[in-house]
């Protein structure tokens, strides 16, 4: 290893060379500045890199005759140059990029990287950016290092011996910091929904961007979470400090948070410095689908620009490149293959200040597809959770319309009908039950099962049919007062597609892994006087005596009170003693005698 001088650059970068620039917060800006200062002695140099933080002077107009950037994943500091044709973009799975370097598909003359000062054994650390830097150092003919005392010394596969470094430049510099900007309120709501999906003991992957980093902070009350991710952010640090993440139930690298790079606050950089519980590994390991899938309950949380009504996911729109493919598909497929894994897209429902829906009838012309219809299990916005796994195209469209912004639902519904994605009879625009407050998704745990209570959605049509056909003749008679033989799709659609702003229909769904099964329904219909409502329940025979009927009645009473109703009433068969006791438990009183063996019960609110 020798000290770098300006005279060395023509040897390091002969005409026509390709140089790699270190990534993330460890971009070696001092080396880049020195390289650019030697411009007059260089010719036709390609600068290959993934996302970097900080300035990108190599794309300035005055550099274009000598330097050409080639980004494999990009940030806002180079995006315009790519879209204006002044820099190149190479689409690539990040998991495959190391092999492009090592196999000579994209040969590297030199790697310009940042490292910590060497220890007593001569080992430097790559610090906060191991990702593809690790492979670039092995593949390049020449390694040039900026030695920065401010770079955290991290553990894992981060070490580079001084004998592997050809040239060095000592230059102390603060690392660029990053914090999420905007989407705070929306991301908090998205996080509340994510918290309902993520189980204790899950292993998290958190994608790049404001929304994933903010949203995961809602997981602070979870326990025994693990991390196997690309990006280590302040959001993950906060979960570790809150005791939510301890990596104790991971199957792979138990006890260690695994990441390939980190970017965030100075507090984050201090946190990872010499932290033995954080293992920085190269991208070919962290993004390897087979490695990801070795952990159970992998939850991959990524964001996107658009999702169409069939479940396709786009990372760029309108023919413009935004960031690239990155690791989204690596972790999505890894989560799919993980036992009980959950690939999730979390995104705000709108863009451009609310002027454009991110849930769209079809992807915009020139959109960059990063997720097929079969890849994503859940789409989460601030308006709820759309379940896609195992859902047909009609159900998907209804699920996604349900989580779109209310301002765009009517237009999306009309488009879906015109394209025959949904049936002609499905016309009611889904509306939220505002009186629930918070999120429309409540997890309920009994001694026997794990349930979700939420409003019924138009996409629950098939769930309701299956629920109806599971009833015994006795249950049907007690619910309807007469024998009902059939629940058609049209009738089921009417029952799940109620006007939730006036009437109410709630369902309790049993959760078994990713599967949900409707187990109980409670509903009321507003009377003409708009001050009272008729209420009805059905609870599956197999889950009775678990308090589900009582739960539904209590929730409906709360909503009815908030809507300023005066009372709820029902006709109950005189021999239906459990239902009579349920109403009486919650203040129900009989009015008059029996009519056709039916008792008239009223609850005054």
C-alpha positions in Angstrom: 0.0 0.0 0.0 1.4 3.4 -1.0 0.2 6.9 -0.6 -1.8 8.2 -3.5 -0.4 11.2 -5.6 -2.0 13.0 -8.5 0.6 11.5 -10.8 -0.8 8.0 -10.0 -4.2 8.5 -11.7 -3.1 7.8 -15.3 -1.7 4.4 -14.1 -4.8 3.6 -12.0 -7.2 4.7 -14.8 -5.8 4.2 -18.3 -7.9 5.5 -21.1 -11.2 3.5 -21.5 -11.1 2.1 -17.9 -14.1 1.4 -15.8 -13.8 2.4 -12.1 -16.1 1.5 -9.3 -17.1 4.1 -6.7 -17.9 3.0 -3.2 -21.6 3.3 -2.2 -24.0 4.7 0.3 -22.7 6.8 3.1 -19.2 5.5 2.5 -18.8 7.0 -0.9 -15.1 8.1 -0.9 -15.6 11.7 -1.9 -12.0 12.7 -1.3 -10.9 10.1 -3.8 -13.5 11.2 -6.3 -12.3 14.8 -5.9 -8.7 13.8 -6.5 -9.7 11.8 -9.6 -11.7 14.7 -11.1 -8.7 17.0 -10.5 -6.7 14.7 -12.8 -9.2 15.0 -15.6 -6.8 16.6 -18.1 -4.7 13.4 -17.9 -7.5 10.9 -18.3 -9.9 9.9 -21.2 -13.1 8.0 -21.5 -13.5 6.7 -18.0 -16.7 4.9 -16.9 -17.7 5.3 -13.2 -19.8 2.4 -12.0 -21.7 2.6 -8.8 -25.0 2.0 -7.0 -26.7 4.6 -4.8 -24.4 7.1 -3.2 -25.2 9.9 -0.7 -23.7 13.4 -1.0 -22.7 15.3 -4.1 -22.1 13.7 -7.5 -19.7 16.1 -9.2 -18.7 13.4 -11.8 -21.9 14.1 -13.7 -21.3 17.8 -14.0 -21.4 19.1 -17.6 -17.7 20.0 -17.6 -16.9 16.4 -16.8 -18.8 14.7 -19.6 -16.0 14.6 -22.1 -14.0 12.5 -19.8 -16.3 10.7 -17.3 -19.5 8.8 -17.9 -21.5 7.5 -14.9 -23.2 4.0 -15.0 -25.6 3.5 -12.1 -26.9 0.0 -11.2 -29.2 1.6 -8.6 -29.7 5.3 -8.2 -30.8 8.0 -5.9 -32.0 11.5 -6.4 -28.5 12.9 -6.9 -28.1 11.1 -10.3 -31.7 10.4 -11.4 -32.1 13.5 -13.5 -28.8 12.9 -15.3 -29.9 9.3 -16.2 -33.3 10.5 -17.4 -31.8 13.3 -19.5 -29.4 10.9 -21.2 -26.3 12.3 -19.5 -25.6 9.1 -17.4 -26.3 5.4 -17.9 -28.5 3.0 -15.9 -28.0 -0.8 -15.9 -31.0 -2.7 -14.6 -29.8 -5.5 -12.3 -30.9 -7.5 -9.3 -28.5 -6.4 -6.6 -28.0 -10.0 -5.7 -26.5 -10.6 -9.1 -24.3 -7.5 -9.4 -21.3 -9.0 -7.5 -21.2 -11.9 -10.0 -21.1 -9.3 -12.9 -18.0 -7.9 -11.4 -16.4 -11.2 -10.4 -17.1 -13.0 -13.6 -15.8 -10.2 -15.7 -19.2 -9.4 -17.3 -18.6 -5.9 -16.0 -14.8 -5.8 -15.6 -13.4 -3.3 -13.2 -10.0 -1.7 -13.5 -10.1 -0.1 -10.1 -12.3 0.2 -7.0 -12.4 3.5 -5.1 -13.6 2.8 -1.6 -13.6 4.2 1.9 -12.2 2.3 4.9 -11.4 2.8 8.6 -7.8 3.1 9.7 -6.1 -0.4 10.0 -6.0 -2.1 13.3 -2.9 -3.7 14.9 -3.2 -6.6 12.6 -3.4 -4.5 9.5 -7.1 -4.9 8.9 -9.3 -2.0 7.7 -13.1 -2.1 7.9 -15.5 -1.2 5.0 -17.7 0.3 7.7 -21.2 1.1 6.8 -21.2 -0.1 3.1 -20.2 -3.7 2.5 -23.0 -4.4 -0.1 -21.3 -4.7 -3.5 -18.1 -2.9 -2.4 -16.9 -6.3 -1.1 -17.1 -7.9 -4.5 -15.7 -4.8 -6.3 -12.6 -4.9 -4.2 -12.0 -8.6 -5.1 -12.8 -8.1 -8.8 -10.8 -4.9 -9.4 -7.2 -4.9 -10.6 -6.4 -1.9 -8.4 -7.9 -0.9 -5.0 -7.7 2.7 -3.9 -8.8 3.5 -0.4 -9.7 6.7 1.4 -8.8 6.1 5.1 -11.4 7.9 7.1 -11.1 7.9 11.0 -14.8 9.0 11.1 -15.9 5.8 9.4 -17.4 3.3 12.0 -15.5 0.0 12.3 -18.1 -2.7 11.8 -18.1 -6.5 12.1 -19.0 -9.3 9.7 -17.4 -9.7 6.3 -16.2 -6.1 6.4 -12.4 -6.4 6.6 -9.8 -5.4 4.0 -6.2 -6.0 4.8 -3.6 -3.3 4.0 -1.9 -5.8 1.7 -5.1 -5.8 -0.5 -5.0 -2.0 -0.9 -2.7 -0.6 -3.6 -3.1 3.1 -3.0 -4.4 5.0 0.0 -5.4 8.6 0.8 -5.9 9.7 4.4 -8.8 12.1 4.6 -11.1 12.6 7.6 -14.7 13.4 6.8 -18.1 13.2 8.4 -20.4 10.7 6.8 -23.5 12.1 5.1 -26.6 11.7 7.1 -30.1 10.7 6.0 -33.5 11.0 7.6 -37.0 10.3 6.2 -38.7 13.4 4.8 -42.5 13.8 4.5 -45.2 11.1 4.7 -45.0 11.2 8.5 -48.7 11.0 9.3 -49.4 8.5 6.4 -46.5 6.3 7.3 -47.6 6.2 11.0 -51.0 4.9 9.8 -49.4 2.4 7.5 -47.3 1.3 10.4 -50.3 0.6 12.5 -51.7 -1.7 9.9 -48.3 -3.4 9.4 -48.2 -4.0 13.2 -51.3 -6.2 12.7 -49.7 -8.3 10.1 -46.2 -8.8 11.7 -46.0 -11.6 14.2 -43.7 -11.7 17.2 -40.6 -13.7 16.1 -40.7 -12.5 12.5 -37.5 -11.6 10.6 -37.7 -8.2 9.0 -36.4 -6.8 5.7 -37.0 -3.1 5.4 -36.7 -1.4 2.0 -35.1 1.9 1.2 -37.3 5.0 1.5 -39.2 7.2 3.9 -42.3 5.1 4.3 -40.8 1.7 5.3 -38.3 3.4 7.7 -41.1 5.4 9.4 -43.7 2.7 9.3 -41.7 0.0 11.2 -41.5 2.2 14.2 -45.0 1.0 15.0 -43.5 -2.4 15.9 -41.9 -1.2 19.1 -44.3 -3.4 21.2 -43.4 -6.5 19.3 -40.9 -9.0 20.7 -38.2 -11.3 19.5 -38.1 -9.8 16.0 -35.0 -10.4 13.8 -33.4 -8.6 11.0 -32.0 -9.8 7.7 -32.0 -6.8 5.4 -30.1 -4.6 3.0 -30.5 -1.3 4.6 -29.9 -0.7 8.4 -31.7 2.5 9.3 -32.5 4.5 12.4 -35.9 2.8 12.4 -34.3 -0.5 13.0 -32.0 1.0 15.6 -35.0 2.3 17.5 -36.6 -1.1 17.5 -33.4 -2.7 18.9 -33.2 -0.1 21.6 -36.9 -0.6 22.4 -36.3 -4.3 22.9 -38.5 -5.4 19.9 -35.5 -6.8 18.0 -33.2 -9.3 19.7 -32.8 -11.8 16.8 -33.4 -14.7 19.2 -35.7 -16.7 17.0 -33.9 -16.4 13.7 -32.9 -19.7 12.1 -29.9 -18.1 10.3 -27.4 -15.9 12.1 -29.3 -16.2 15.4 -28.5 -13.3 17.8 -27.2 -11.1 15.0 -28.8 -8.3 13.0 -27.7 -8.9 9.4 -27.4 -6.0 6.9 -25.3 -5.0 3.9 -25.2 -1.3 4.5 -26.5 1.4 6.8 -27.3 5.1 6.4 -29.0 7.5 8.8 -28.0 9.7 11.7 -24.7 10.1 13.4 -26.4 8.3 16.3 -26.9 5.3 14.0 -23.2 5.4 12.9 -22.1 5.5 16.6 -24.5 2.6 17.3 -23.0 0.2 14.7 -19.4 1.1 15.5 -17.7 -2.0 17.0 -21.1 -3.5 17.8 -20.6 -7.3 17.8 -24.3 -8.0 17.4 -24.5 -6.4 14.0 -23.1 -8.3 11.1 -22.5 -6.5 7.8 -22.4 -9.0 5.0 -22.0 -8.6 1.2 -25.0 -8.4 -1.1 -24.4 -11.8 -2.6 -25.2 -13.1 0.9 -27.8 -10.8 2.3 -29.8 -10.8 -1.0 -29.5 -14.5 -1.7 -33.0 -15.9 -2.0 -32.0 -19.2 -0.5 -30.3 -17.6 2.5 -33.3 -15.3 3.1 -35.7 -18.2 3.0 -33.8 -20.1 5.7 -35.3 -17.8 8.3 -39.0 -18.4 9.2 -41.6 -15.7 9.1 -39.6 -13.4 6.9 -41.5 -10.1 6.4 -40.3 -8.1 3.4 -41.5 -4.5 3.6 -40.9 -2.5 0.5 -42.4 0.4 -1.3 -43.4 1.2 -4.8 -44.5 4.0 -7.2 -47.7 2.2 -8.4 -49.8 -0.9 -8.0 -52.4 -1.8 -10.6 -55.8 -3.4 -9.9 -54.4 -6.9 -10.7 -51.5 -6.6 -8.2 -48.6 -5.7 -10.5 -46.0 -3.4 -8.9 -44.0 -0.7 -10.5 -40.8 1.0 -9.3 -40.8 3.7 -11.9 -43.6 5.4 -14.0 -44.1 7.5 -17.1 -41.1 6.1 -18.9 -38.7 7.6 -16.3 -36.2 5.7 -14.2 -36.6 6.4 -10.5 -34.2 4.1 -8.5 -33.9 0.7 -10.1 -34.7 -2.9 -9.4 -32.5 -3.1 -6.3 -33.2 -5.8 -3.8 -37.0 -5.7 -3.8 -37.5 -8.9 -5.9 -34.7 -10.7 -4.0 -36.4 -10.2 -0.7 -39.9 -10.6 -2.1 -39.0 -14.1 -3.4 -37.1 -14.9 -0.3 -40.2 -14.1 1.8 -42.4 -16.1 -0.4 -40.2 -19.2 0.1 -39.8 -18.6 3.8 -42.2 -20.6 6.0 -45.1 -18.2 6.9 -43.3 -15.4 5.1 -45.0 -12.2 4.1 -44.0 -10.1 1.1 -45.6 -6.7 1.6 -45.7 -3.5 -0.5 -46.3 -0.4 1.8 -47.1 2.8 0.0 -49.1 6.0 0.4 -52.4 5.9 -1.5 -51.6 9.1 -3.5 -48.7 11.0 -5.1 -48.1 14.5 -6.2 -49.7 16.0 -3.1 -52.9 13.9 -3.4 -53.5 14.7 -7.1 -52.7 11.2 -8.3 -53.6 7.7 -7.1 -50.9 5.2 -6.6 -53.5 2.4 -6.9 -54.2 2.6 -10.7 -56.4 0.7 -13.2 -53.3 -0.3 -15.1 -49.6 0.6 -14.9 -48.7 3.8 -16.7 -47.0 3.6 -20.1 -43.3 3.0 -19.6 -43.6 1.9 -16.0 -40.8 -0.3 -14.6 -42.3 -3.6 -13.4 -40.6 -5.0 -10.3 -43.4 -7.3 -9.0 -45.6 -9.7 -10.9 -49.2 -10.5 -10.0 -48.0 -13.6 -8.2 -45.3 -12.0 -6.0 -46.9 -9.7 -3.5 -49.2 -11.1 -0.7 -50.3 -7.8 0.9 -50.5 -4.1 -0.2 -50.8 -1.7 2.7 -51.8 2.0 2.5 -53.0 4.4 5.1 -56.5 3.1 4.4 -56.0 -0.5 5.1 -54.6 -3.9 4.0 -55.3 -5.5 0.7 -54.8 -9.2 0.7 -53.7 -10.6 -2.7 -52.4 -14.0 -2.1 -54.9 -16.6 -3.4 -57.3 -14.0 -4.6 -58.7 -14.0 -8.1 -58.5 -10.9 -10.3 -62.0 -9.7 -9.3 -61.2 -10.0 -5.6 -57.9 -8.3 -6.0 -59.4 -5.3 -7.8 -62.0 -4.9 -5.0 -59.3 -5.3 -2.3 -57.1 -2.7 -3.9 -59.9 -0.2 -4.4 -60.8 -0.6 -0.7 -57.3 0.7 0.2 -57.1 3.4 -2.4 -57.8 7.0 -1.5 -61.6 7.7 -1.2 -61.3 10.4 -3.8 -60.3 7.9 -6.5 -62.4 4.9 -5.5 -65.4 5.7 -7.7 -63.2 6.1 -10.8 -61.3 2.9 -10.1 -64.6 1.0 -9.5 -66.0 2.3 -12.8 -62.8 1.4 -14.7 -62.8 -2.1 -13.2 -66.4 -2.7 -14.3 -65.7 -1.5 -17.8 -62.7 -3.8 -18.1 -64.8 -6.7 -16.8 -62.4 -7.1 -13.8 -65.4 -7.0 -11.5 -69.1 -7.9 -12.0 -71.6 -5.3 -13.3 -73.6 -5.6 -10.0 -70.6 -4.4 -7.9 -71.4 -0.6 -7.9 -71.2 0.6 -4.4 -68.1 2.7 -3.7 -66.5 1.3 -0.4 -66.5 3.9 2.4 -64.7 3.8 5.7 -66.3 3.3 9.1 -65.0 6.5 10.5 -66.5 5.9 13.9 -64.2 3.0 14.5 -61.3 5.5 14.9 -57.7 4.6 14.3 -57.4 1.7 11.9 -60.2 -0.6 10.7 -58.4 -3.7 11.7 -58.3 -5.2 15.2 -56.5 -8.3 16.3 -58.3 -10.4 18.8 -56.7 -13.3 20.7 -58.7 -15.8 22.6 -57.5 -18.9 24.4 -58.4 -20.9 21.4 -57.6 -18.8 18.3 -56.3 -15.6 16.7 -58.9 -13.4 15.1 -59.2 -10.2 13.2 -62.3 -7.9 13.6 -62.9 -5.5 10.7 -65.7 -4.1 8.5 -66.8 -6.4 5.8 -65.5 -5.4 2.3 -66.9 -5.9 -1.2 -64.1 -8.4 -1.7 -65.4 -10.6 1.1 -68.2 -11.9 -1.2 -66.7 -15.4 -1.4 -65.8 -15.4 2.3 -69.5 -14.8 3.0 -70.7 -17.5 0.7 -68.3 -20.0 2.4 -69.5 -18.8 5.8 -73.2 -19.3 4.8 -72.7 -22.8 3.4 -70.9 -23.9 6.6 -74.1 -23.2 8.6 -76.3 -26.0 9.9 -80.0 -25.8 9.0 -80.7 -24.8 12.6 -78.3 -21.9 12.5 -79.9 -20.6 9.2 -83.4 -20.9 10.7 -82.4 -19.0 13.8 -80.7 -16.3 11.8 -83.4 -15.8 9.1 -86.5 -17.2 10.7 -87.1 -19.5 7.8 -85.2 -21.9 5.6 -82.7 -20.3 3.1 -81.1 -22.7 0.6 -78.8 -20.5 -1.4 -76.4 -17.6 -1.1 -75.8 -16.4 -4.7 -72.9 -14.2 -5.6 -75.2 -11.3 -6.2 -76.8 -11.7 -2.8 -73.5 -12.2 -1.0 -72.3 -9.0 -2.8 -75.2 -7.1 -1.4 -74.5 -8.3 2.1 -70.8 -7.4 2.1 -71.2 -4.3 0.0 -73.4 -2.4 2.4 -73.4 1.4 2.8 -71.1 1.5 5.8 -71.7 5.2 6.4 -75.4 4.5 7.3 -75.6 0.8 8.0 -72.9 -1.5 9.5 -71.5 -4.9 8.8 -68.6 -6.3 10.8 -66.8 -9.6 10.4 -64.6 -11.7 12.7 -62.0 -13.6 10.7 -59.9 -16.5 12.1 -56.2 -16.2 11.2 -54.2 -19.2 10.6 -50.9 -18.1 9.1 -51.7 -16.2 5.9 -55.2 -17.7 5.7 -58.3 -15.9 6.9 -61.7 -17.5 7.4 -64.9 -15.7 8.2 -66.2 -17.0 11.5 -68.8 -14.4 12.7 -70.8 -11.5 11.3 -72.6 -8.7 13.1 -74.6 -6.1 11.3 -77.3 -3.5 11.8 -79.6 -1.7 9.4 -80.7 1.8 10.1 -84.5 2.3 10.4 -86.4 5.0 8.5 -86.3 7.2 11.5 -82.5 7.2 11.4 -82.4 7.0 15.2 -82.7 3.2 15.7 -81.4 0.1 13.9 -82.1 -3.6 13.7 -79.2 -5.8 14.7 -78.4 -9.4 13.8 -75.6 -11.9 14.4 -74.3 -15.2 13.1 -71.4 -17.1 14.8 -70.0 -20.2 13.3 -71.0 -23.3 15.3 -67.4 -24.4 15.7 -66.2 -21.2 17.5 -69.1 -20.4 19.8 -68.6 -19.7 23.5 -65.5 -17.7 22.7 -67.1 -14.3 23.2 -67.2 -13.4 19.5 -70.9 -12.4 19.6 -70.4 -10.3 22.7 -67.4 -8.7 21.0 -69.4 -7.8 17.9 -72.3 -6.4 19.9 -70.0 -4.2 22.0 -68.2 -2.8 18.9 -71.6 -2.1 17.2 -72.9 -0.3 20.3 -69.8 1.9 20.4 -70.3 2.8 16.7 -74.0 3.4 17.1 -73.5 5.7 20.0 -70.9 7.7 18.0 -73.5 8.0 15.3 -76.0 9.3 17.9 -78.4 6.4 17.5 -80.9 6.0 20.3 -81.3 2.2 20.4 -80.5 -1.1 18.8 -83.2 -3.8 18.5 -83.7 -7.3 17.3 -86.2 -10.2 17.0 -84.8 -13.3 18.6 -86.3 -16.7 18.6 -87.7 -17.5 22.1 -85.8 -20.8 22.2 -82.5 -19.1 21.2 -81.4 -18.8 24.8 -77.7 -17.9 24.2 -78.7 -15.0 22.0 -81.3 -13.8 24.5 -78.7 -13.9 27.2 -76.2 -12.0 25.1 -78.6 -9.1 24.6 -79.6 -9.1 28.2 -75.9 -9.0 29.3 -75.5 -5.8 27.4 -78.6 -4.1 28.7 -81.2 -5.5 26.4 -84.8 -5.5 27.6 -87.8 -7.4 26.2 -90.7 -5.4 24.8 -94.1 -6.9 24.8 -94.9 -10.6 24.5 -93.9 -13.1 21.9 -94.9 -12.7 18.3 -94.7 -15.9 16.3 -92.5 -17.3 19.0 -90.1 -14.3 18.6 -89.0 -12.0 21.4 -88.5 -8.3 20.7 -85.3 -7.1 22.4 -84.1 -3.5 22.6 -80.8 -2.0 23.9 -81.1 1.7 24.8 -77.8 3.5 24.0 
